Amino acid sequence: MEPCVGARRDPGQSGGASLAGSSFGTLFRITTAGESHGVGNVVIIDGCPPGIPLSVEDLRHDLERRRPGQSHLVSQRKEPDEAELLSGVFEGRTTGTSIAILVRNQDARSRDYAALASLYRPGHADYTYEARYGLRDPRGGGRASARETVSRVAAGVVAKKLIAEAFGGEVLAYVTQIGPIRASIERPVQAEAIERLPSGEPNLVRCPDPAAAAQMRALIEAVRKDQDSIGGVAEIVARGVPAGLGDPVFDKLSADLAKALMSIPAVKGIEVGAGFGVAELRGSECNDIFVRDEGGVRTETNRHGGLLGGISSGMPILLRAAIKPTSSLPREQRTIDREGSATVVRTKGRHDPCLLPRFVPVAEAMVALVLADHWLRLRALGHRA
């Protein structure tokens, strides 16, 4: 007989092995821990080769891009997100041993969640966490909160430095759509266009199309005033990736990239290259023709998004992620409590009206982690990418 809505399992009776699901990667492997309202978030990185330059200053740029409170368009939680390098670095270079990085929480307001302990917030993981574990941390979503992505971004900085040194790899993400507003993107996109507008002002939505960026900003502001939220799409490009990364058949580079991005909170869809657009094409229209130039083998077009058979082709890897609207809303929504009784919920606290601006560095980090891992795996086979 199935348990009723309000049933609570004995945490000691899991009915089988329980895996934490907090580790990612094979040779370049990270393990994270921490909650939204705990002491902080920590990541341990295993497999980083020795000799990579690494300092707290290196971590600061991407952590600042993910940090809440950076503008009026994002959550107003005030977190400095200053990283502490606990191990694995000596005199400014990685030692080859485990790297541990801690980012402390300093502005959590657990009192905002006291009334939510027995309610299931629409769009959140409250019910599913209770179904999985028999209990949950209601403060800010606990482990399900996007706060945990601060660890991923810190680890992603290390991965970015590794792939830059190993094969000149670069990962850039940017916003292409918020609500119905779509950007006109000219590729390749430069990092400067994502961070600043032509006027020199900060690009708060991280969209490289200035006209669309202004409209997106206005939409987010309107949505916030309406006590609502809005979703959108981000594009991620990895350049300089050599051909040959990826293992058939279940460890394809494309599969690992999709898993990496889908593991980020609020991601609901992934596209590679032409993505769902291939459904409207014929094979003669979809295939990318191979040619040879001074750099070696390439394709005339890149509808395959740099991935063929799940293995990198040497063309830029092109991915898109669809991000749902923020689930936490200050407006009233219908729900039920743990006993199954109908009630209403209004989420207090500080939340993003749109997740896209702060999603960008998280997406870059996850793609860089996968590329670093697969490059080490290729090297382990004796190849030199």
N, C-alpha and C positions, 0 to 999 in steps of 0.2 A: 504494500500500500504506500502511495506517495505521501511524503510529509505535507502538512498544510502550510499555508503561507507563513505563519508565525513560528514554525518549528525551528528549534535551535539544536544543532548537532553538538555532541560532546566533542570538543577539539581533539581529544585523545583517541577518538574512534574514526579515523579517516577512511577506513574501508580499503586501504591499500597504500602504496608508497606515495609520498607527497613530495613533489619537486618544486623548488622555489621559483624557478623560471627567471632568475635574476642574473644569469650569465649569458654572454653572447660572443660568438666567434670560436674559431678552432685553434689556430696558432697565435693570432693576435686576439686575445681573449679578454673581455672585461667582465667584472662582477660588480654590481651596484647594490647599495643598501640605503635606506632612508625613507622618511615620510614627509608629507607636506608640513606638519606641525611638530616634527621631532627635533632632536638636537641639530641635525644637519643631514647632508647627503654625501656619501663617500663612494668612490670608484677605485677598484684595484685593477690595474692593467698588467697582464702577463704576456710575454712574448715580444715586447719591444726590444729591438736590437740595441746594443750599447753604442754610445757615441753621438746620439741625436741631441743637439742643443735644446734645452728645455728649462724654462724659468717661469716663475709666477707671472711675470709680465707677458710672456707668450700666451698664457691662459686668459689674460684679462680682456682682450679684444672681443673674443667670441662670447665670453660670459656676459660682457656688457651688452652685446646684441640680443641675448636671450633674457636679460634681467627684467623683472617687473619694475614698474615705476619709471621707466625710461622716457615716457611721454604720456600725454593725456589720453592717447588712444588705447592704452593697455592697462592691465591691472595696476592699481595704485599701491599695492603692497610694496613697502620700501625695503628691498633687500640689496645690500651692497655686493653680494655674491663674490667676495674675495676668496680666492682659492688658497689652500694650504697644501704645499707639497710635503708629504709625510715621509716618503721613502722612494728609492729607485733613482735618485739624481744626486750626483756629486760634482761639485765645482762646475755646475751649469750644464752637465751632460748626463744622459741616461746611462745607467750602469749595466743594463741587461737584466737586472733583477726586477721584482714586482714594483710597480709604481703605484703609490697610494695618494689620492687627492681628496681632500675634505673641503666641502663648502658648507658653512654653518647657516642655520636659519636664525634670523634676528628679529623678524617682524610678524610672526604668526599671531593670530588672534583667535584662539580656540573657542573663546566665549561666543563667537558668531555662529558656532555649529552646535551649541548645547541642545537646542530644540530639535535638531535633525537626527538625533541618535536612533530614533525608532521609526523614522520616515524613509520612504524610498523616493529619492529625487528623480524626476523624469530625465532620461538621457544619461544618468550617472551609473556607476558600477555598484551602488549600494546593495541592491538585491542580489546581483550575481556574486559579489564577494561573500555575502552571507551564505548563499547557496554552495559556494566552494569551500569556505573555511568554517562556517558556523558562527562567525563573528566578524566584526570589521572595526576599523578606526574611522569614526565619522568626521574627524577634524580635517577639514579641507580635502576630503577624499582619501586621506592616508596615502597608501602606496599607489593608488590609482590616479593620484593627482599628477598633473603635468609638471609639478615642482620637481619630480624625480629626474626630469630630463636635464637638469643642471649637471648631473654626473655624466650624462652622455656627451654633453657639449665639451666638458673638460677632457674626457677621453678622446673626443674627436679632434681636439687640437693636436694631441700627440700623433694621432693617425695621419692628420694632414701634413705634419712635418715629416713623417716617415715616407709617405708617398711622394712628397715633393723632392726629397733627397734621393729616393730609390729610382724614380722614373720621370720626374718633373711633372707629376700629377697635380691637378688643381680641381677643386670642387666648389661650384657656385650655385646657390639657390636664390630665387627671387619670386615675387608674387606676380601672377599673370591674370588673376581674376578675383574679384570680391563681389559676391552677389551677382547681379547681372552685368556688372562692369568688366569688360575684357580689355586687356592691354594689347597694343600693337608692338610686338617684340621683334627687334632686329638682332639677329645672332651673328657673331658671338657677342654676348653681353659682357661688359667689363664690370669689375667689382666696384669701381667708383660710381657707376650709374645706379647701383643698388643702394649705396649709402648716402649719396647726396644728389640733390636736384641741380639743374644747370645754374640756378641762382646761388648755389652754395649752401642753401638751407638743408638741414637733415631730411632725408627721405624717410618719413615716419612709417610708410607702409611697405617700403623696400620693393617698389615696382619700378622697373627701368624706363617706363613710359611716363614722362612727366605729366602729360594731360590726363591720362588715366589715373595716375597717382593722386592728383588733386580731387578727382571725382570719388575715388575710393575713400579718401580721407573724409570727405563730406558725408559719404554714406555711413561710415562707421560712427561719426559724430551724431548723425540723425538716429541711428539705431540705438546708440547708448541713451539718448534723450527719451526714446520710446521704451526704455527698460527692456530691450531685446538684444539679440546678437545676430551675427551674420557669418556665413561660411565663405569658402573660396577655393582657389587652386594655386599651388606653387609648382614651379618647374625647377628641376635640379639637373645641372650639367656637370659632367666630369670630363675634363680635357686632359690630353697627354697620356691616357691610359693605353698601354701597349696591347697588342693582340695576344690572345692566349690565356687570359685570366678566366678561371671558371672550371668546374669539374662536372662532367656528366655523371648520372643523369639527374640525380636528386639534389646535387650540390651546385647546380648551375649558378653562375654569377647573377643572372637575372632573377632567379628564385630567391637568392640570399638578399639581394637588394630590395625585392618586394617585401620580404619578411622584415627586414630592417625598418623600412618606412612604415609598414603596417603596424609595427610594434609601438609607434609613437601615438600617444593619446590623441583622439579625434580624427585620425586618418581613416577614411572610409573607401578609398579607391586609389588604385595605382595604374598608370599607363606607361608603356615603354615605347619610345619612338612615336610612330603614328597612332599608337594606342587603339582606341575603339574606332578610330577613323578607318582602319583596315577593313572593317565590315562592309564598307561601301565601295571598296576597290576590287578590281580584277587583279589576277596575279601579274599580268603584264604591266600594270600600273604600280603595284606594290613593291615588286622586286627592285633592289638597288643594284645597278650595273657596276661590276668590278672594272677598275682601270689601274694603270701603273703610272706613277710619277716619280720624281726625284726622291721622295720620302718612302717609296715602296708601294705596297698594295693599298688601295683605298676604294671607296665607292663614290659614284657621281652624286648620289643623293644619300640621305640617311634616315629613311623611313624605318629601318630596323633599330634605330636608336643606339647604335654601337654594340649590339648584342645579337649574335647569330648562333643558334644551337645552345644558347645559354652561356656562350663564351665571348669575351670581348673581341671585337673585330679591329680595333685600332682607331675607329671613328669615335667622335665624342659620344659618350653615353648620355642619353636624354631620357629623363623620367619626369612624370607629373604626379602630384598627389592631391586628392580632393579632401578638403578639411571641413568637417561639419561645424555648424554654429556652436558657440560655447553653450554648454548645458545649464550652467548656473545663471538663473535669471532673477532679478529683483521683483519681477511681476508675479502675481499669484498663479499657481498651476495646480490642477487637480492631481491627487495621488492616493495611495493607501499607506497605512502604517504596517508595522510588523505583524499585527494581529489580523490584518486584512480589512480593517475599517477604513471607509472613505474619509479623506481629509483634504486639506489644501496645504501647499508649501510655498514659501517665498524665501529665496536664498539670500541671506545677508552676506556681508563680507565684500571683498574687492576682487572683481573678476574682469577678464578681457571681454569687451564687446565683440572682438574679432581676434582669432588666434593667429592669423596669417603673419603679422609682422614679427612675432617672436618665434614662429615656427621655422623660419628660414635657417638660423644657425643650427637648430636641432636636426633638420633634414641633411644639411651639409655634413654634420658629425656622423650620422648613421651611414651615409654613403661612403665617407672616408674610412670608417671602421671596416666596412666590408672589403673595400679595395686593398687596404693594408693587409687584411687577413689573407685574401686570395693571392696577393703578391708573395707573401711568405710561403704559402702553400705551393706556388709554382717553383719557387727557389728550392723548396725541400725535395722536389723531384729532380733537381739538378739543372733546371733551366735558369737562364739569366735574362730576365725581361729587359 
